Amino acid sequence: MKKDTIGTTAADNLTARNTETSAYQTARLGISRLDALRGEAEVIDYGAIILCTAGSAIMTIDFKDWRLEKDTVITLFPNDVVMLNDVSEDFEAEVLRYDKSMLREASMQIEQAVYSQLRQDRCRTNSSFVTRLVKGIFHLLRIYMGSRGMTNMDMIVLYQLKSFFLGFYDYIRENGTATDYRGTRRMNELFNSFMERLEADCRRAHDVAFYADALNITPKYLNNIVKSITRHTTKEIIDNYVILKIKLQLRNGKHSIKQLAWDFNFSDTPFFCRYFKQHTGMTPQQFRKLRSKGTAQ
């Protein structure tokens, strides 16, 4: 089983090449090769600020590609679909990972427009301001985390997150959006809105028409946008996202297959199992059994 700073519980050890400054109940900071994000896409249930410190890689977030190289800053949010590709041998990053409960509290007093913009424009390459901002935050946190007896560490991280969100937003407002994407700005805005609706409604709606109606555009136009940006059809994106969310629930092991079929709005359990097998090559029961064996190793 792979173990990595960004992909483990607080009780897990890091691989030999990873070092962790400290881990608290809701946040941790450390050096990582992001091994847990390689191999296949996953829906994550945490947030992270990542500073590439060496090498290069391609990070796919919500089916869009972003290039990471030295001093690139990229942010992850809960429910993002993430995968790391084309990783160089010397790739390494410093990562602040935080629990989704901390994100809720950090964004509570921040306007929704700020949060939405941060999710849309999450990557900066060769931006000295953003890089210095993140390096400064990480340096301060390392000082605190390296000190014994810190009883307010989670609150300190919380305020640093707020500082980053607001500072990054002001930078975007003054310097414009990133250019690491395909299509026009309007197309990207619609695609981001589609992904936000998919995140919110994937349990109850699995058809293209539902999301096109929600955006007040035709299914054909939505498909043109999605294919232009991701090279996948809209239906492929929907099915991939639904399957990844189901996998996340199966790994957690808290609900029965029958309950998951109900939660994801399938007409019955056999249809749910056929849908899952069609897209994964195995039944939900087989996937859960396989993952439980892998965890035990």
PAKEDREN-404317 format. One record per residue (C-alpha): residue number from 1; x, y, z; residue in one letter. Coordinates in nm, 4 decimals, m for minus. Example, Ala and Ser with C-alpha at 12.3 -4.5 7.8 and 13.67 -1.06 7.14 Angstrom:
REM PAKEDREN-404317
num xx yy zz residuo
1 1.2300 m0.4500 0.7800 A
2 1.3670 m0.1060 0.7140 S
This chain:
REM PAKEDREN-404317
num xx yy zz residuo
1 0.0000 0.0000 0.0000 M
2 0.1396 0.3401 m0.0966 K
3 0.1822 0.5947 0.1774 K
4 0.2336 0.9610 0.1254 D
5 0.2060 1.2867 0.3159 T
6 m0.0944 1.4010 0.1180 I
7 m0.2735 1.0697 0.1067 G
8 m0.2503 0.9173 0.4542 T
9 m0.4060 0.9421 0.7958 T
10 m0.2112 1.0998 1.0795 A
11 m0.1125 0.7554 1.2047 A
12 0.0584 0.6532 0.8794 D
13 0.4317 0.6771 0.8255 N
14 0.5820 0.8508 0.5243 L
15 0.7873 0.6873 0.2535 T
16 1.1627 0.7131 0.2803 A
17 1.1822 1.0191 0.0563 R
18 0.9039 1.2064 0.2392 N
19 0.9439 1.4101 0.5539 T
20 0.6683 1.5597 0.7639 E
21 0.7116 1.8682 0.9786 T
22 0.4165 1.7878 1.1987 S
23 0.0629 1.6515 1.1914 A
24 m0.2336 1.7863 1.3837 Y
25 m0.5961 1.6841 1.3981 Q
26 m0.6981 1.8881 1.0948 T
27 m0.3747 1.9924 0.9173 A
28 m0.0226 1.8806 0.8322 R
29 0.2775 2.0195 0.6462 L
30 0.5524 1.8196 0.4794 G
31 0.7626 1.7285 0.1762 I
32 0.6068 1.4759 m0.0611 S
33 0.6341 1.3161 m0.4051 R
34 0.2512 1.2907 m0.4103 L
35 0.2624 0.9169 m0.4758 D
36 m0.0960 0.8761 m0.3521 A
37 m0.2235 1.0829 m0.6456 L
38 m0.0613 0.8718 m0.9165 R
39 m0.2029 0.5806 m1.1095 G
40 m0.5730 0.6633 m1.1306 E
41 m0.7999 0.9602 m1.0691 A
42 m0.9603 0.9909 m0.7270 E
43 m1.2103 1.2225 m0.5620 V
44 m1.0310 1.3704 m0.2625 I
45 m1.1976 1.4575 0.0681 D
46 m0.9430 1.7154 0.1867 Y
47 m0.7899 2.0438 0.0718 G
48 m0.4255 2.1271 0.0041 A
49 m0.1862 2.4031 m0.0973 I
50 0.1017 2.2566 m0.2983 I
51 0.4334 2.4243 m0.3800 L
52 0.6454 2.2381 m0.6357 C
53 1.0045 2.2522 m0.5094 T
54 1.1787 2.0375 m0.7749 A
55 1.1134 1.8582 m1.1029 G
56 0.7905 1.8647 m1.2999 S
57 0.4562 1.6862 m1.3408 A
58 0.1105 1.7231 m1.4945 I
59 m0.1720 1.7445 m1.2410 M
60 m0.5213 1.6770 m1.3727 T
61 m0.7895 1.8450 m1.1606 I
62 m1.1545 1.8045 m1.2553 D
63 m1.0381 1.6673 m1.5928 F
64 m0.8288 1.9782 m1.6735 K
65 m0.4487 1.9601 m1.6968 D
66 m0.2113 2.1911 m1.5104 W
67 0.1677 2.1779 m1.5460 R
68 0.3717 2.1818 m1.2261 L
69 0.7339 2.2926 m1.2253 E
70 0.9639 2.4515 m0.9699 K
71 0.7890 2.7308 m0.7736 D
72 0.4436 2.6483 m0.9144 T
73 0.1648 2.6907 m0.6582 V
74 m0.1533 2.4874 m0.6987 I
75 m0.4534 2.4449 m0.4693 T
76 m0.6790 2.1430 m0.4176 L
77 m1.0271 2.1438 m0.2650 F
78 m1.2507 1.8694 m0.1247 P
79 m1.4413 1.6820 m0.3984 N
80 m1.1800 1.7628 m0.6641 D
81 m1.1030 1.4823 m0.9086 V
82 m0.7223 1.4607 m0.9016 V
83 m0.4506 1.2587 m1.0742 M
84 m0.0757 1.3128 m1.1248 L
85 0.0886 1.2218 m1.4584 N
86 0.4207 1.2611 m1.6418 D
87 0.6129 1.2879 m1.3156 V
88 0.9866 1.3519 m1.3444 S
89 1.2268 1.1464 m1.1326 E
90 1.3276 1.4497 m0.9267 D
91 0.9722 1.5761 m0.8675 F
92 0.9016 1.6906 m0.5128 E
93 0.6606 1.9298 m0.3458 A
94 0.5925 2.0904 m0.0114 E
95 0.2311 2.0308 0.0858 V
96 m0.0026 2.1848 0.3397 L
97 m0.2938 1.9447 0.3676 R
98 m0.6000 2.0409 0.5696 Y
99 m0.9264 1.8768 0.6656 D
100 m1.2478 1.9797 0.4881 K
101 m1.3916 2.0964 0.8197 S
102 m1.1086 2.3500 0.8389 M
103 m1.1876 2.4684 0.4865 L
104 m1.5511 2.5278 0.5831 R
105 m1.4418 2.7402 0.8761 E
106 m1.1724 2.9234 0.6797 A
107 m1.4160 3.0184 0.4021 S
108 m1.7063 3.0995 0.6344 M
109 m1.6285 3.4711 0.6450 Q
110 m1.5029 3.4902 0.2856 I
111 m1.7393 3.5900 0.0062 E
112 m1.8588 3.3040 m0.2142 Q
113 m1.7234 3.4891 m0.5180 A
114 m1.3729 3.4688 m0.3703 V
115 m1.3999 3.0956 m0.3053 Y
116 m1.5453 3.0263 m0.6514 S
117 m1.2677 3.2232 m0.8197 Q
118 m1.0016 3.0337 m0.6276 L
119 m1.1466 2.7020 m0.7461 R
120 m1.1479 2.8212 m1.1071 Q
121 m0.8003 2.9779 m1.1081 D
122 m0.6059 2.7431 m0.8864 R
123 m0.2599 2.7238 m1.0465 C
124 0.0169 2.9800 m1.0814 R
125 0.3482 2.9142 m1.2576 T
126 0.6417 3.1505 m1.2164 N
127 0.4437 3.4054 m1.0163 S
128 0.6899 3.5521 m0.7693 S
129 0.4159 3.7048 m0.5535 F
130 0.2151 3.3836 m0.5065 V
131 0.5313 3.1768 m0.4580 T
132 0.6644 3.4186 m0.1949 R
133 0.3232 3.4240 m0.0266 L
134 0.3110 3.0462 0.0059 V
135 0.6762 3.0135 0.1048 K
136 0.6188 3.2730 0.3775 G
137 0.3115 3.0897 0.5104 I
138 0.4923 2.7542 0.5072 F
139 0.7971 2.9030 0.6786 H
140 0.5825 3.0480 0.9556 L
141 0.3949 2.7209 1.0020 L
142 0.7205 2.5246 1.0201 R
143 0.8340 2.7492 1.3052 I
144 0.5108 2.6933 1.4961 Y
145 0.4919 2.3223 1.4187 M
146 0.8522 2.2731 1.5249 G
147 0.7792 2.4159 1.8688 S
148 0.6571 2.1969 2.1501 R
149 0.3452 2.2629 2.3490 G
150 0.1541 2.4529 2.0799 M
151 m0.2099 2.4266 2.1837 T
152 m0.3611 2.6541 1.9169 N
153 m0.1997 2.5041 1.6065 M
154 m0.5236 2.4361 1.4218 D
155 m0.6355 2.7956 1.4743 M
156 m0.2979 2.9222 1.3499 I
157 m0.3333 2.7141 1.0317 V
158 m0.6910 2.8375 0.9929 L
159 m0.5836 3.2030 0.9903 Y
160 m0.2988 3.1273 0.7490 Q
161 m0.5497 2.9658 0.5119 L
162 m0.7685 3.2742 0.5276 K
163 m0.4638 3.4901 0.4594 S
164 m0.3737 3.2792 0.1560 F
165 m0.7275 3.2757 0.0132 F
166 m0.7677 3.6516 0.0425 L
167 m0.4150 3.7304 m0.0799 G
168 m0.4447 3.4980 m0.3796 F
169 m0.7860 3.6413 m0.4666 Y
170 m0.6534 3.9983 m0.4611 D
171 m0.3644 3.8904 m0.6819 Y
172 m0.6035 3.7325 m0.9358 I
173 m0.8200 4.0447 m0.9345 R
174 m0.5210 4.2676 m1.0100 E
175 m0.3316 4.0404 m1.2494 N
176 m0.6019 3.8448 m1.4306 G
177 m0.6719 3.4740 m1.4562 T
178 m0.4250 3.2008 m1.5419 A
179 m0.3792 3.1046 m1.9066 T
180 m0.3050 2.7324 m1.8565 D
181 m0.6334 2.6209 m2.0113 Y
182 m0.8005 2.5456 m2.3438 R
183 m1.0953 2.7343 m2.4908 G
184 m1.2274 3.0850 m2.4353 T
185 m1.2816 3.2414 m2.0955 R
186 m1.6584 3.2034 m2.1361 R
187 m1.6203 2.8338 m2.2186 M
188 m1.4083 2.7817 m1.9094 N
189 m1.6596 2.9681 m1.6946 E
190 m1.9376 2.7406 m1.8214 L
191 m1.7228 2.4315 m1.7730 F
192 m1.6437 2.5334 m1.4148 N
193 m2.0140 2.5943 m1.3515 S
194 m2.0876 2.2496 m1.4941 F
195 m1.8335 2.0903 m1.2582 M
196 m1.9813 2.2777 m0.9607 E
197 m2.3291 2.1487 m1.0488 R
198 m2.1928 1.7981 m1.1023 L
199 m2.0289 1.8057 m0.7609 E
200 m2.3541 1.9208 m0.6013 A
201 m2.5975 1.6980 m0.7934 D
202 m2.4050 1.3863 m0.8985 C
203 m2.5984 1.1707 m0.6537 R
204 m2.9360 1.2490 m0.8062 R
205 m2.8655 1.3278 m1.1735 A
206 m2.6566 1.1257 m1.4201 H
207 m2.7792 1.2595 m1.7558 D
208 m2.6401 1.5380 m1.9732 V
209 m2.9746 1.7143 m2.0233 A
210 m3.0093 1.7865 m1.6507 F
211 m2.6807 1.9787 m1.6353 Y
212 m2.7354 2.1558 m1.9664 A
213 m3.0759 2.2764 m1.8431 D
214 m2.9190 2.3959 m1.5184 A
215 m2.6750 2.6097 m1.7215 L
216 m2.9447 2.7283 m1.9659 N
217 m2.7585 2.5864 m2.2655 I
218 m2.8241 2.2962 m2.5003 T
219 m2.6744 1.9497 m2.4363 P
220 m2.4899 1.9779 m2.7690 K
221 m2.3275 2.3083 m2.6694 Y
222 m2.2329 2.1702 m2.3268 L
223 m2.0762 1.8684 m2.4938 N
224 m1.8776 2.0945 m2.7301 N
225 m1.7449 2.2893 m2.4310 I
226 m1.6527 1.9808 m2.2309 V
227 m1.4809 1.8088 m2.5257 K
228 m1.2866 2.1242 m2.6105 S
229 m1.1494 2.1548 m2.2564 I
230 m1.1093 1.7914 m2.1486 T
231 m1.1204 1.5841 m2.4721 R
232 m1.3974 1.3787 m2.3058 H
233 m1.7706 1.3858 m2.3716 T
234 m2.0044 1.5281 m2.1098 T
235 m2.1502 1.1839 m2.0415 K
236 m1.8010 1.0422 m1.9881 E
237 m1.7243 1.3148 m1.7352 I
238 m2.0530 1.2566 m1.5514 I
239 m2.0066 0.8805 m1.5376 D
240 m1.6415 0.9096 m1.4336 N
241 m1.7277 1.1494 m1.1544 Y
242 m2.0197 0.9393 m1.0285 V
243 m1.8038 0.6239 m1.0292 I
244 m1.5241 0.8011 m0.8404 L
245 m1.7717 0.9226 m0.5770 K
246 m1.9118 0.5703 m0.5437 I
247 m1.5584 0.4313 m0.5066 K
248 m1.4920 0.6822 m0.2305 L
249 m1.8016 0.5648 m0.0453 Q
250 m1.7101 0.1991 m0.0977 L
251 m1.3623 0.2588 0.0444 R
252 m1.5118 0.4224 0.3514 N
253 m1.7160 0.1051 0.4037 G
254 m1.9942 0.2753 0.5990 K
255 m2.2931 0.1979 0.3766 H
256 m2.4372 m0.1175 0.2237 S
257 m2.4518 m0.1658 m0.1541 I
258 m2.8306 m0.1302 m0.1346 K
259 m2.7974 0.1988 0.0536 Q
260 m2.5449 0.3348 m0.1997 L
261 m2.7795 0.2447 m0.4863 A
262 m3.0501 0.4478 m0.3103 W
263 m2.8141 0.7358 m0.2257 D
264 m2.7032 0.7697 m0.5893 F
265 m3.0596 0.7583 m0.7215 N
266 m3.0463 0.4277 m0.9095 F
267 m3.3781 0.2531 m0.9686 S
268 m3.2643 m0.0667 m0.7983 D
269 m2.9537 m0.2442 m0.6676 T
270 m2.9012 m0.4724 m0.9727 P
271 m2.8993 m0.1668 m1.2047 F
272 m2.6526 0.0070 m0.9731 F
273 m2.4230 m0.2990 m0.9792 C
274 m2.4433 m0.3259 m1.3600 R
275 m2.3606 0.0446 m1.3981 Y
276 m2.0596 0.0125 m1.1683 F
277 m1.9321 m0.3010 m1.3422 K
278 m1.9771 m0.1456 m1.6864 Q
279 m1.7378 0.1349 m1.5904 H
280 m1.4915 m0.0515 m1.3683 T
281 m1.4956 m0.4136 m1.4800 G
282 m1.5992 m0.5366 m1.1354 M
283 m1.9024 m0.5298 m0.9084 T
284 m1.9218 m0.2926 m0.6079 P
285 m1.8800 m0.5947 m0.3802 Q
286 m1.5652 m0.7049 m0.5647 Q
287 m1.4214 m0.3517 m0.5523 F
288 m1.4865 m0.3222 m0.1790 R
289 m1.3292 m0.6633 m0.1136 K
290 m1.0242 m0.5778 m0.3250 L
291 m0.9733 m0.2432 m0.1499 R
292 m1.0088 m0.4016 0.1928 S
293 m0.7380 m0.6547 0.1054 K
294 m0.5092 m0.3784 m0.0191 G
295 m0.5593 m0.1801 0.3012 T
296 m0.4755 m0.4817 0.5116 A
297 m0.1426 m0.5370 0.3359 Q
